[in-house]
Amino acid sequence: MTPREIIDQTLEHEGGYVNHKNDRGGATNFGITIGFLQRIKPGATIHDIKNMTRDEAVEIYYDSLFAPNRIEELPSIVQDVYFDMIVNHGRRRAGILLQRGIKRSGVAIVADGIVGKNTRAAAITANQKSPCALRANVIEARKDFYLAIVRNDPSQHVFLEGWKNRNNSFRFA
């Protein structure tokens, strides 16, 4: 998949503007929270979130998340799910989930959330062993994380079905 296809896939899950009372991210549009937008564009307001276009979201995703996280240096089998996890969980948590998936694939790695040369090398090794297993293991690590969120904070149960559907969309048919 191209970077644009990966970003578009994530945007399919994110939808438009929401400001759900139980959503920890607050006001969000195309998956971009007000807090994130203010970090990359100081002075941004909820008005900016509400009026964001899809093209603006694509640009933000590529410039602030896709390129800096060097998604294309990972095996192609996990690029889309890893990018989606960055958007949904943040870089550190996404890194931990990727590393847990690599570890489940039988490759020794510390799940510290830092996706650098060691994680990239471990992902390549896991991919060489079994690309499908690597992808499945990353997806399972993410599923476990969603379940832990709800166990730790039952108010988040309202989102669980959507999270499961999102995660399952990355499984091979």
N, C-alpha and C positions, 0 to 999 in steps of 0.2 A: 504494500500500500504506500501511496505517496504521503508526505506530511499533510497535505490538504485533505486527503481521504480519511486519514486518522483523526484529524481535527473535526471534520464533518461528522464522523461516526460519534464522537463524544458529544457534539452539539445536538445530535438526535436524542440523546438521553437527557440533555439539560433543559431544553425548552426555553420559554420566555421568562418574563418578569414574574417573580414571586416574592412574598415577604411573609412566610408562614411563621406563626408565633412560636412553634417548637423547633424551627430550623436555626441551629446555632450560627449559621453564616449570615443571618439577617437578610436584608434586601439583596436579591440576586437576580441577574439576567444572563441567560446563556451560560449559567454556571459560574459566572463571575460575581463574587460577592463585593459588597460595598467596601469592606475592609481591604480586600486585595486591590481593588481599583484605586483606593486612596493611597496604598503603598507604592503603586507604580505611577500614579498621577495625583500627586498631592493636591488637595483642595477639591477632589471629585465629590459629588453629592449624590443623593438618592435620585435626583432629577437626571443626572448623567447615567445612572444605572437604568432607570426606566426607559430612557430614550436611546440606549445603545442599539446599534444595528448589528446584524449578523456579521457583516464584513468587518466592523470594528472588533467584534468578539474574535473572529478568526485571526486578525492581526495581533491582538493582545495574546491570544493563545500561542501563536507561533513565536512572537518576539520575546514573550516573558516566560513561557513554559516549555515549548517544544525545543527550540534551538538551544537555550541555556542548559537544558537537562540532557542534551546530546542523545536524544532518543534514537537517532539513526545509527548509533554505534552499538546498539544492542541487537541481538538476533531478531530478525523480522517477525518471528513467531510470537514475540511478546511486546513488540513496540506499541501496538494499539492499546492493549490492556494496561500496560505500564503508564502510558500517557493518560488514559482515562482515570487511573488511580491517582495520578498527580493532581488532576483537576478536582477529583472527588474528595481526596484525603490530604492533599498537601505533599510536598516533595519528600519529607522525611518519612512519613508513614508509608507512602507509596514505595520508597526504597526498602523499608523493613519488610513489606509484604512481598516485594520482588525477591528479596534475599531469602525469605522463608520458603518461597516456591522453589528457589534454586536448591536450598538445603533439602527440601522434600524430594528433590530429584537426585539426591545422592552425592551432591558436591558440597564439600566443606566450605562454610562461609559464616562469618559473624553477621548477625542481623542488627546492624547499627544504624541503618538508614542512609548511609553515605554511599552513593552509587558512583564510585570512581573506577580506576583501572582494575582493582581486584574483583569488584562485583561484575564488571563487564567481562573479564576473563572467565569468571565462574559461570556466568550466563552462557558464554560461548561453549564452555565444556559441557554444561547441562544440555545445551541444544544439540551438541554432537552426539551425546548419549541417546537422547530421545526428544525431538522437538515437541511432539504432542504431549509427552509427559511433563515437560517444562511448563508449557502453557496451562495444562490442567492443574498442575500444582500451584501455580501463581493464582489461578482462579479460586482454588480451594482455600488458599491462605487468606484471600480477600473475603470469601464467604465466612470463614471463622471470625474475622475481624468484625464484620457486620453483626454477627450473632453476639459477640462480646459487647458491642456498643449497647445493644438492647438489654442484655443481662445487667449491665452496669447502670443503665438509665432507661427504665421502662417507658418514659415519655417519648423515646425515639422509636417505639414500636410502630407508630403510625407510618414510618418511612420504610419499614423492613421489606414489605412486599415489593415496593419499587426498587429497592436496593438489590433484592434477589433477582428481579427481572433484568436489571441492568447487568449484573454480574453474569447471569446465565446467557445473556446475548453474546458473550465472548466465547462460549463453548462451541466446539465444532459440532455440526449436525450429524 
